[in-house]
Amino acid sequence: MAVSYDKLWKLLIDRKISKAGLRKLTSISPNTITKMNKNEYVALAILDKICNELDCGFGDIVEHIKENQNI
């Protein structure tokens, strides 16, 4: 299972908010932004903060990517 935050980055561009601006709005750490840039997992509480600040839902900022399964 993998995640992608591409939807979040596109939403930020549409709203003319930088990643640094997002960090300031939500008080999340630079390390969390780095993890999200690498499409790594972050805590649900962080995603909730982002959604509250941007007035959106989880599906608007994160996407589940199904990994290929070898049987």
CORWOSUL-V804489 format. One record per pair of residues at least 6 apart in sequence whose C-alpha atoms are under 8 Angstrom apart, sorted by the first residue. I is the first residue (numbers start at 0). J is the second residue. D is the distance in Angstrom with one decimal. If there is no record, write none. Layout:
i->[I:I]
j->[J:J]
d->[D:D]
This chain:
i->[0:0:0:0:1:1:1:1:1:1:2:2:2:2:2:2:2:3:3:3:3:3:4:4:4:4:4:4:5:5:5:6:6:6:6:7:7:7:8:10:10:11:11:18:21:22:22:22:24:25:25:25:27:31:34:34:35:46:47:50:50:50]
j->[63:64:65:66:38:39:63:64:65:66:38:39:40:61:62:63:64:38:61:62:63:64:35:36:38:60:61:62:60:61:62:59:60:61:62:59:60:61:60:59:60:17:18:32:49:28:29:32:52:48:49:52:45:41:40:41:41:57:57:56:57:60]
d->[7.3:6.4:5.5:5.5:7.7:7.7:6.0:5.0:6.4:6.7:5.9:6.9:7.1:6.7:5.6:4.7:5.4:5.2:5.7:5.1:6.5:6.9:6.5:7.5:6.2:6.0:4.8:6.5:7.3:7.2:7.9:6.2:4.8:6.1:7.3:6.8:4.1:6.5:7.8:7.9:7.5:6.5:7.6:7.5:7.9:6.8:7.2:7.6:7.1:6.1:6.3:6.8:7.3:6.9:7.1:7.2:7.2:7.0:7.6:5.6:6.6:7.8]
